[in-house]
Each structure stands twice: as C-alpha cells, then as structure tokens.
Amino acid sequence: MAVLCSSSTVILPSSSVKPSGSNRRSPFLGFSLTAISKPSVRVASIHASTKRGLQVKCQAEEQATTTTTTTSLVPANQRWMFDEEEANGPDIWNTTWYPKASDHVNTDKPWYVVDATDKILGRLASTIANHIRGKNLASYTPSVDMGAFVIVVNAEKVAVSGKKRNQKLYRRHSGRPGGMTVETFDQLQQRIPERIIEHAVRGMLPKGRLGRALFNHLKVYKGPDHPHEAQKPLDLPIRDKRIQLQK
C-alpha cells in the first residue's frame, strides 16, 4: 500500500490497513489511519488482478495537479468587467494578436523590383517605403519588421518635377571646421545617383534601430542589372497613377 502525502511515501501490506475504517494501530506508521484529519486522504479501490495493497493519496495533491491542467483564468483585478458566469472561466478578452519571430523571417519575405526610369522621386520613394515597412499588409505592426525587400534599377534616370533639378540641394559635412559641402540634385545624380533614392527613402523610415534594419531592405543600383536574380523578385505594385513623369 502506498501513502502519498506531502513528500513521504510509505509501503504497507494489505493486511495492516482495512478499507472499512478500522482503528487498529499500524506497526509502521504508529497511528490510526482513520484519525487523519489534515490533509484528508482517499482510499483507492483495490486492483482486481493483483490485490497487493491500497493506495492513499492527499486531496491537496490531486487538486494541485488538476489546477495546472486548466486554461488561464481571468485576472482577479479584471473580473469586474465580466459577467458572473464568465468571471471564473477562461480569459476570452485578452486575445490581441502580435506577430512572433516566426511571422517575419527575412528568408520568407518577398522581393520586389522597380525601374526608376522617368519616375517622380518623392512618389517612388513613398511607395518603396510603404512596402519596406509592410503597410500594405493586413498584419502590419508599427514596431515589427514586417516588410519586403525592394530592388531599384536605373537609379540615374529618376526624375523630379519643377525646378528641383537645379534648386534641390544636398548637404554633407566632413566633421571638421568648414567641411560643409553643398551640391545640387543634378550634380549628385551625375556623381552618385544611388544616393538620391537612398536619401529619399531613408527619410520616410522610422528613426532608430528599427529604421536602420529596414533600410537594409533597400537595394539601389545604377543601370538595368542587379545581382538578386536568385530571389526571383516580382514587379513592385504601384497604385499612384501620377508617379510617371509626364512629358
């Protein structure tokens, strides 16, 4: 017979304990089994085939095992918001979905390619930033990298409207006194055309470590070729009808 109460286990022969509730003192325990009040015990039925002993378990231990298998309950400080029949049941309100790490793996994200020939710089950059951020997805979460990778080719052929080709200025500083360098859009396009699109898209991404991680999803190249054919990029979907320069 096995007595399972707290952390002790005692083996008794079947003749020393009777399930009928006798007050006989056991030579092993030194007390009567019927005198136990706390914790309360339950005598299990004798196995039909072996009949070697009885099994006595604590009710507190059984209750502990049953409570661990139940579902999560409503917190005590939130039960006033529920009906009486729902207060002691499972928590059905706190079910807000939040993306996990498996929902935004970089190897599973789509790749897009867009030709920047005669496309307005600002409208093209906003479309690229929306897909890098993932704002086109129903599962968009502002604090999570949910977007795609975007490849831009023919960066030297991007267009601007009005007089921005000569009036738009780009400034950079070397960090030393008098190290400010200013150049126009036309001058930077002839020197480093990729930097124009990178500068426009970077300004539309969040500032911080999330924005720095998202900026790595942008690949800008001069000319029609790019080294990302293995990713099988799709054409970037563009809804803006005014993105193309009207000549």
C-alpha positions in Angstrom: 0.0 0.0 0.0 1.4 3.5 -0.9 0.7 6.6 1.2 1.4 9.7 -0.9 1.1 12.7 1.4 3.4 15.7 1.0 6.8 14.3 0.2 6.7 11.0 2.1 5.8 7.6 0.7 5.2 4.5 2.9 4.6 1.0 1.7 2.1 -1.0 3.9 1.0 -4.6 3.5 -2.7 -5.1 2.6 -3.4 -6.9 5.9 -2.3 -3.9 8.1 -4.9 -1.4 6.7 -8.6 -2.2 6.1 -10.7 0.0 3.9 -13.6 -0.5 6.3 -12.2 2.3 8.6 -10.8 0.2 11.5 -9.0 2.0 14.4 -6.1 -0.6 14.6 -2.7 1.0 15.0 -0.2 0.2 12.3 3.2 -1.1 13.3 4.8 1.0 10.5 3.0 4.3 11.0 2.4 4.3 14.7 -1.1 5.9 14.3 -4.5 5.0 13.1 -5.4 5.8 9.5 -8.9 6.9 10.4 -7.5 9.6 12.8 -6.0 11.6 10.0 -7.9 14.9 9.5 -5.4 17.1 7.7 -4.6 16.5 4.9 -7.6 14.4 4.1 -7.0 11.2 2.4 -8.8 9.0 -0.1 -8.5 5.2 -0.3 -8.4 4.0 -3.8 -10.1 0.7 -4.9 -8.0 -2.5 -4.8 -6.8 -3.6 -8.2 -8.8 -6.5 -9.3 -6.0 -8.7 -10.5 -3.1 -8.1 -8.0 -4.8 -7.1 -4.7 -1.4 -6.4 -3.1 -2.3 -3.2 -1.3 -4.2 0.0 -1.1 -3.2 3.5 -2.4 -3.9 6.5 -0.2 -3.4 10.0 -1.8 -3.7 13.5 -0.4 -6.6 15.5 -1.8 -4.4 18.7 -1.8 -2.0 16.9 -4.2 -4.9 15.9 -6.5 -6.3 19.4 -6.6 -2.8 20.8 -7.4 -2.5 18.5 -10.4 -6.0 19.4 -11.7 -5.5 23.2 -11.5 -2.3 23.1 -13.5 -4.0 21.4 -16.5 -6.8 24.0 -16.7 -6.7 27.0 -19.0 -5.6 30.5 -18.0 -8.2 32.3 -15.9 -9.3 35.9 -15.9 -7.0 38.0 -13.7 -8.6 38.9 -10.3 -8.3 42.7 -11.0 -10.2 42.3 -14.2 -13.2 40.1 -13.1 -15.4 43.1 -12.5 -15.6 43.6 -16.3 -17.1 40.1 -16.8 -20.5 38.5 -16.1 -20.8 36.2 -13.1 -20.6 33.1 -15.3 -17.6 34.4 -17.2 -15.5 35.7 -14.3 -14.3 32.3 -13.2 -13.9 31.0 -16.8 -11.1 31.3 -19.3 -9.8 34.7 -20.4 -11.6 35.5 -23.6 -10.9 39.2 -23.9 -7.1 39.4 -23.9 -6.7 37.9 -27.4 -4.8 40.7 -29.2 -2.6 39.2 -31.9 1.0 40.2 -32.0 3.5 38.9 -34.6 6.0 36.4 -33.3 9.6 35.9 -34.6 8.3 33.1 -37.0 6.0 35.6 -38.6 8.7 37.9 -40.0 11.7 35.8 -41.0 13.8 37.5 -43.6 14.3 34.4 -45.7 10.5 34.2 -46.2 9.9 37.8 -47.2 9.0 38.7 -50.8 11.3 40.6 -53.1 10.2 43.4 -55.5 12.0 45.2 -58.3 11.1 48.6 -59.8 12.6 50.5 -62.7 13.2 54.2 -61.7 13.2 55.5 -65.3 11.2 58.8 -65.5 9.5 58.2 -62.2 9.0 61.1 -59.7 11.5 60.8 -56.9 9.1 61.6 -54.0 6.2 59.4 -55.2 8.6 56.5 -55.9 10.2 56.8 -52.5 6.9 56.8 -50.6 5.8 53.6 -52.5 9.1 51.9 -51.7 8.9 52.9 -48.0 5.4 51.5 -47.7 6.4 48.1 -48.9 9.6 48.1 -46.8 7.5 49.0 -43.7 4.8 46.4 -44.6 2.0 48.9 -44.5 0.4 47.1 -47.5 -0.2 44.0 -45.3 -3.2 43.3 -43.1 -0.8 42.1 -40.4 1.1 45.4 -40.3 2.6 46.2 -36.9 4.4 49.5 -36.4 7.1 48.1 -34.1 8.0 45.0 -36.1 9.9 44.5 -39.3 7.1 43.1 -41.5 8.0 44.5 -44.9 9.6 43.2 -48.1 12.9 43.8 -49.9 12.9 46.3 -52.8 15.4 46.5 -55.6 15.7 49.7 -57.6 17.4 49.7 -61.0 18.3 52.6 -63.4 18.7 54.9 -60.4 20.4 57.5 -62.6 17.2 58.1 -64.6 15.0 59.1 -61.7 13.1 62.4 -62.4 12.0 65.3 -60.3 9.3 67.9 -61.1 9.6 71.7 -61.4 13.0 73.3 -61.0 14.2 70.8 -58.4 17.0 69.6 -60.7 18.9 72.8 -60.1 17.3 74.1 -56.9 17.2 71.0 -54.7 20.4 70.9 -52.5 22.1 68.1 -50.8 24.5 68.9 -47.9 27.1 66.8 -46.2 29.7 67.6 -43.6 33.1 66.1 -43.0 33.1 66.8 -39.3 35.9 69.4 -39.5 35.5 73.2 -39.3 34.5 74.5 -42.7 33.8 71.0 -44.0 30.3 71.7 -45.3 29.8 70.5 -48.9 26.7 71.5 -50.9 25.7 70.2 -54.3 22.5 70.3 -56.4 20.4 67.4 -57.5 21.9 67.4 -60.9 25.5 67.3 -59.6 24.7 64.4 -57.2 22.9 62.5 -59.9 26.0 62.6 -62.1 28.3 61.6 -59.3 26.4 59.0 -57.1 22.9 58.5 -58.5 22.1 55.7 -56.0 22.5 58.1 -53.0 19.5 60.2 -54.2 17.0 57.4 -53.8 18.6 56.1 -50.6 18.4 59.6 -49.1 14.7 59.9 -50.0 13.6 56.5 -48.7 15.7 56.8 -45.5 13.8 60.0 -44.6 10.5 58.1 -44.8 11.5 55.2 -42.5 11.4 55.4 -38.7 14.4 56.8 -36.9 16.2 54.3 -34.6 17.4 50.7 -34.8 14.2 49.6 -36.5 14.7 52.1 -39.3 18.3 51.1 -39.6 17.3 47.5 -40.0 14.6 48.4 -42.5 17.0 50.4 -44.6 19.0 47.3 -45.3 16.0 46.0 -47.3 16.6 48.6 -50.0 18.9 47.7 -52.9 19.6 50.5 -55.3 21.7 50.0 -58.5 22.9 52.1 -61.4 21.9 50.5 -64.7 19.4 47.8 -65.5 21.2 44.9 -63.9 21.2 43.7 -60.3 22.7 40.6 -58.5 19.5 39.4 -56.9 18.1 37.1 -59.6 18.2 34.1 -57.2 15.5 35.8 -55.1 13.1 35.9 -58.0 11.8 39.4 -57.5 8.4 40.5 -58.6 7.4 43.8 -60.1 6.6 46.4 -57.5 2.9 47.1 -57.4 2.3 50.8 -57.9 -1.1 52.4 -57.4 -0.1 56.0 -57.8 -1.0 57.0 -61.4 1.0 60.2 -61.2 4.3 58.6 -60.4 5.4 58.6 -64.0 6.8 61.9 -65.4 4.5 63.4 -68.0 6.5 64.6 -71.0 
